[in-house]
């Protein structure tokens, strides 16, 4: 009797994905790996193409209709549709329907290469048939023996020409609407950012900032400020000084390379005080002093003198009674 080989290797892979497939009898679609494993499209485009190929014919797949179903924005859905169209999985044309309206016809392809070859073969066959009809020689005229002329029939009424409608020119495809990213002119403007303010305000700090602003016109004549402007900008300069910036460095950062002509020096100073604000000075880490252990005389760091950690442990367990562990 044969023994069972319990050490036989398993057929499942040791790493990677393992498929647990259940045979489907309804509610499924057949999707080509040309779409699901495409290397040049984004995952959003692949997922959207899979969804489109699973829909029944006649379902609307416009940007707004898809955005109402999925959480992605209209801009991302439009970009995914353009990817599908670029790689041949989607084809959208504008056609004129009854009533003079123009509708969008969308064609979804599960095999773009085969569809292109079929369309090319059909076009070549049509061109060959047309050229064959063009070069086919006319049949030779058949000579008929002359007979007595028959009486001329009554002239038939002249046919009334029926106007043949000219072929309608192809309708140019209109690009998909792209969401407007620029706010309209009537949109309310966001409030300007606040001026920096020192964390620990003090009278000497504000006095030094005011003197710095009032003296800007000495080194930079273009920055002549009014008294009101000095009062408004003083907290911002005080915040710079509080962060450890020297007055000369503040003066250079605020007045260097001004625009020509300079119409509003106070507005430029406010903008630079906000945009060029340096980071706060990091707090100094306190240094724990070194101490000598009272027992072993080794050095250790502690805010107060005493014993090191090992000597404290020895002292903690020196007076304890022996502890016996029972079986």
Secondary structure as GFF3:
##gff-version 3
##sequence-region A 1 327
A	DSSP	alpha_helix	33	36	.	.	.	ID=ss1
A	DSSP	alpha_helix	43	53	.	.	.	ID=ss2
A	DSSP	alpha_helix	63	67	.	.	.	ID=ss3
A	DSSP	alpha_helix	74	86	.	.	.	ID=ss4
A	DSSP	beta_strand	90	96	.	.	.	ID=ss5
A	DSSP	three_ten_helix	98	100	.	.	.	ID=ss6
A	DSSP	beta_strand	102	108	.	.	.	ID=ss7
A	DSSP	alpha_helix	112	135	.	.	.	ID=ss8
A	DSSP	alpha_helix	203	214	.	.	.	ID=ss9
A	DSSP	alpha_helix	216	219	.	.	.	ID=ss10
A	DSSP	alpha_helix	227	242	.	.	.	ID=ss11
A	DSSP	alpha_helix	247	255	.	.	.	ID=ss12
A	DSSP	alpha_helix	265	275	.	.	.	ID=ss13
A	DSSP	beta_strand	290	292	.	.	.	ID=ss14
A	DSSP	beta_strand	299	301	.	.	.	ID=ss15
A	DSSP	alpha_helix	309	318	.	.	.	ID=ss16
###
